[in-house]
Amino acid sequence: MARLLRLCPIGIPQHIIQRGNNRQVCFASEDNFIAYAHWLTEYAHQYQVKVHAWVFMTNHVHLLATPMIEGGISKMMQALGRRYVRYFNYTYQRTGTLWEGRFKSCVISAEEYFFICQRYIELNPVRANMVSHPAD
């Protein structure tokens, strides 16, 4: 049976989560974070997705983003995932999957929830004791 298409209304923000397979490390160095951020910026521009907030944890990613064209988020995440996995596998001489299936997303329909989600994303590394301040 084919997968159902994602609900991805144009102009409506979404909270996107992508986890490492079996919660394995997806970012093992500062260079990994930099590469992922670079490609996120590139593909967000290419597929017309506005990224409002993001955090890259060692084993998962959170994004708060708004698609400005039909299917923008799916196309962005597919291109980003493929590019990053090739880079990661080459860098660490490994093969196979890095991500735990498709990314998860939920539509942010209320302005109040948008700010709650943004705060959650920005405080995630603080709660995990990775940094002491969200700006870090």
C-alpha positions in Angstrom: 0.0 0.0 0.0 1.4 3.4 -0.9 2.1 6.0 1.7 -0.4 8.7 2.3 0.6 12.2 1.1 1.6 14.6 3.9 -0.6 17.4 4.9 1.5 20.4 3.9 -0.6 23.5 3.5 1.2 26.5 1.9 1.9 29.3 4.3 1.2 27.3 7.5 4.1 26.5 9.8 5.1 23.0 10.8 7.1 21.4 13.5 9.5 18.9 11.9 11.4 16.2 13.7 13.9 13.8 12.2 15.6 11.2 14.4 18.6 9.1 13.9 17.9 5.4 13.3 17.7 3.7 16.7 18.4 7.2 18.1 22.0 6.8 17.0 24.4 9.8 16.7 23.8 11.8 13.5 26.1 14.7 14.4 29.5 13.5 15.7 31.4 16.7 15.2 31.1 20.5 14.9 31.8 20.0 11.1 28.7 17.8 10.9 26.5 20.6 12.4 28.0 23.1 10.0 27.5 20.9 6.9 23.9 20.2 7.8 23.2 23.9 8.5 24.7 24.9 5.2 22.6 22.4 3.2 19.5 23.3 5.2 20.0 26.9 4.2 20.6 25.9 0.5 17.6 23.6 0.2 15.2 25.9 2.2 16.0 28.6 -0.4 15.7 26.2 -3.3 12.3 24.8 -2.2 11.0 28.0 -0.8 10.7 27.0 2.8 11.0 29.7 5.6 12.9 28.2 8.6 11.9 30.1 11.8 13.7 28.0 14.4 16.0 25.0 14.4 18.1 22.9 16.7 20.5 20.0 15.9 20.9 17.6 18.7 23.4 14.8 18.5 20.8 12.3 17.5 17.9 14.3 16.1 16.8 17.6 14.5 13.9 19.9 15.2 12.8 22.6 12.7 10.0 25.1 12.7 9.3 25.9 9.1 6.7 27.3 6.7 6.4 26.0 3.1 5.7 28.7 0.5 5.1 26.2 -2.3 3.3 22.9 -2.6 5.4 20.1 -1.2 8.2 22.4 -0.2 9.0 20.8 3.1 9.0 17.3 1.7 11.3 18.2 -1.1 13.6 20.1 1.2 13.8 17.3 3.7 14.3 14.7 1.0 17.2 16.6 -0.7 18.7 17.5 2.7 18.5 14.0 4.0 20.1 12.4 0.9 22.9 14.9 0.8 23.7 14.7 4.5 23.6 10.9 4.6 26.1 10.6 1.7 28.4 13.1 3.5 28.1 11.4 6.9 28.6 7.8 5.5 31.6 8.9 3.4 33.1 10.8 6.4 32.7 8.0 8.8 33.3 5.1 6.3 29.9 3.6 6.9 27.0 2.4 4.8 23.2 2.3 5.2 20.5 4.4 6.7 21.1 7.2 9.1 17.6 8.5 9.7 14.7 6.7 11.3 12.3 6.5 8.3 10.5 9.6 7.2 10.6 12.8 9.1 7.7 13.6 11.4 5.8 16.8 11.2 2.7 18.5 12.6 0.9 21.6 11.4 1.0 24.6 13.7 -2.4 26.1 13.3 -2.5 28.6 16.2 -0.2 31.6 16.7 0.1 30.7 20.4 1.4 27.2 19.6 3.9 28.7 17.1 5.7 30.5 20.0 5.4 27.5 22.3 7.0 25.3 19.7 9.7 27.8 19.0 10.5 28.0 22.7 10.5 24.2 23.0 13.0 24.0 20.0 15.3 26.6 21.3 15.4 25.2 24.9 15.9 21.6 23.8 19.7 21.7 24.1 19.5 23.5 27.5 17.2 20.8 28.9 19.6 18.2 27.6 22.5 19.9 29.4 24.3 20.4 26.1 24.6 24.2 26.5 23.8 26.6 29.4 22.0 29.2 27.3 19.7 28.9 24.2 22.0 31.3 22.2 24.9 28.9 22.6 
